[in-house]
Amino acid sequence: MSSSPSSKKQFRNIQILDISKYRLPIPGIVSILHRISGVFLFLAIPAVLFILEKTLRSPLSFASVTSYLRDPIFKILLVIVFWSFIHHILAGVRFLALDLHWGVTKYVSRLTSSIVFGTAVILTIMFSVWMFL
């Protein structure tokens, strides 16, 4: 046994205030974002159903809802809901593939996580450009 200390810093008992010291790989980040997007989608269900009900009530209420779409805050909320939906679907398909033992190697897991993350970001940027222009 060598008595020399390891050159690699060991993290033990990390507290919640030390969250910036976590070194999550991209699959871990995608997994956490999958959970966060699921919470956003769950919380958005009542608002989406309310908006749907308002648009189907009458032509006048449809016009009032479409006027809200011009508000930048509402557009930002739509972009957040869009990202949540896209990321949740893409990461969910990835997790279903992992459940079938497809792509469980370290390399493929990192690759598919990067694809999920990148695709969600690119599609959200495209949606944002479409919404704000």
VEXLO-859850 format. One record per residue (C-alpha): residue number from 0; residue in three letters; chain; x, y, z. Coordinates in steps of 0.2 Angstrom, whole numbers, always signed. Layout:
REM VEXLO-859850
NUM|ALA|A|X|Y|Z
...
This chain:
REM VEXLO-859850
0|MET|A|+0|+0|+0
1|SER|A|+6|+17|-4
2|SER|A|+4|+31|+8
3|SER|A|+4|+45|-5
4|PRO|A|-12|+54|-7
5|SER|A|-22|+52|-23
6|SER|A|-20|+66|-36
7|LYS|A|-38|+65|-40
8|LYS|A|-49|+75|-28
9|GLN|A|-62|+65|-20
10|PHE|A|-79|+72|-16
11|ARG|A|-88|+65|-1
12|ASN|A|-104|+71|+8
13|ILE|A|-108|+85|-5
14|GLN|A|-121|+97|+2
15|ILE|A|-135|+105|-7
16|LEU|A|-125|+122|-6
17|ASP|A|-111|+113|-16
18|ILE|A|-121|+109|-31
19|SER|A|-110|+118|-42
20|LYS|A|-96|+106|-38
21|TYR|A|-106|+91|-45
22|ARG|A|-98|+84|-61
23|LEU|A|-113|+76|-70
24|PRO|A|-110|+68|-87
25|ILE|A|-121|+73|-101
26|PRO|A|-133|+58|-99
27|GLY|A|-135|+63|-81
28|ILE|A|-140|+81|-86
29|VAL|A|-152|+75|-99
30|SER|A|-160|+63|-86
31|ILE|A|-162|+78|-74
32|LEU|A|-169|+89|-88
33|HIS|A|-181|+75|-93
34|ARG|A|-188|+76|-75
35|ILE|A|-189|+95|-75
36|SER|A|-198|+95|-92
37|GLY|A|-210|+83|-85
38|VAL|A|-214|+94|-71
39|PHE|A|-216|+109|-82
40|LEU|A|-228|+99|-94
41|PHE|A|-238|+93|-79
42|LEU|A|-240|+111|-72
43|ALA|A|-244|+117|-90
44|ILE|A|-259|+106|-92
45|PRO|A|-272|+117|-83
46|ALA|A|-266|+132|-93
47|VAL|A|-266|+123|-110
48|LEU|A|-284|+116|-106
49|PHE|A|-290|+133|-101
50|ILE|A|-283|+141|-117
51|LEU|A|-290|+127|-128
52|GLU|A|-307|+130|-120
53|LYS|A|-306|+148|-122
54|THR|A|-302|+146|-141
55|LEU|A|-316|+134|-144
56|ARG|A|-329|+145|-135
57|SER|A|-333|+158|-148
58|PRO|A|-324|+168|-162
59|LEU|A|-323|+183|-150
60|SER|A|-314|+173|-137
61|PHE|A|-303|+165|-150
62|ALA|A|-298|+183|-156
63|SER|A|-294|+188|-138
64|VAL|A|-283|+172|-135
65|THR|A|-274|+176|-151
66|SER|A|-271|+194|-145
67|TYR|A|-262|+187|-130
68|LEU|A|-250|+178|-142
69|ARG|A|-243|+195|-146
70|ASP|A|-237|+197|-129
71|PRO|A|-218|+193|-127
72|ILE|A|-221|+186|-109
73|PHE|A|-234|+174|-116
74|LYS|A|-222|+169|-131
75|ILE|A|-208|+165|-118
76|LEU|A|-220|+154|-109
77|LEU|A|-224|+145|-125
78|VAL|A|-206|+143|-129
79|ILE|A|-203|+135|-112
80|VAL|A|-218|+123|-114
81|PHE|A|-212|+119|-132
82|TRP|A|-194|+115|-125
83|SER|A|-202|+105|-111
84|PHE|A|-212|+95|-124
85|ILE|A|-198|+92|-136
86|HIS|A|-185|+87|-123
87|HIS|A|-197|+76|-114
88|ILE|A|-202|+67|-130
89|LEU|A|-184|+65|-136
90|ALA|A|-177|+60|-119
91|GLY|A|-192|+48|-117
92|VAL|A|-188|+39|-133
93|ARG|A|-170|+38|-128
94|PHE|A|-175|+30|-111
95|LEU|A|-186|+18|-119
96|ALA|A|-172|+12|-130
97|LEU|A|-161|+11|-114
98|ASP|A|-175|+0|-106
99|LEU|A|-173|-12|-121
100|HIS|A|-154|-12|-118
101|TRP|A|-150|-2|-134
102|GLY|A|-136|+10|-132
103|VAL|A|-131|+6|-115
104|THR|A|-112|+8|-118
105|LYS|A|-104|+23|-112
106|TYR|A|-100|+30|-129
107|VAL|A|-117|+27|-136
108|SER|A|-126|+34|-121
109|ARG|A|-116|+50|-122
110|LEU|A|-119|+51|-140
111|THR|A|-138|+49|-139
112|SER|A|-138|+61|-124
113|SER|A|-129|+74|-135
114|ILE|A|-141|+71|-149
115|VAL|A|-156|+73|-138
116|PHE|A|-149|+89|-130
117|GLY|A|-144|+96|-146
118|THR|A|-159|+92|-156
119|ALA|A|-170|+100|-142
120|VAL|A|-160|+116|-142
121|ILE|A|-160|+117|-161
122|LEU|A|-179|+115|-162
123|THR|A|-182|+127|-148
124|ILE|A|-171|+140|-156
125|MET|A|-181|+137|-172
126|PHE|A|-197|+139|-163
127|SER|A|-192|+154|-154
128|VAL|A|-186|+163|-170
129|TRP|A|-203|+158|-178
130|MET|A|-212|+165|-163
131|PHE|A|-203|+181|-161
132|LEU|A|-202|+186|-180
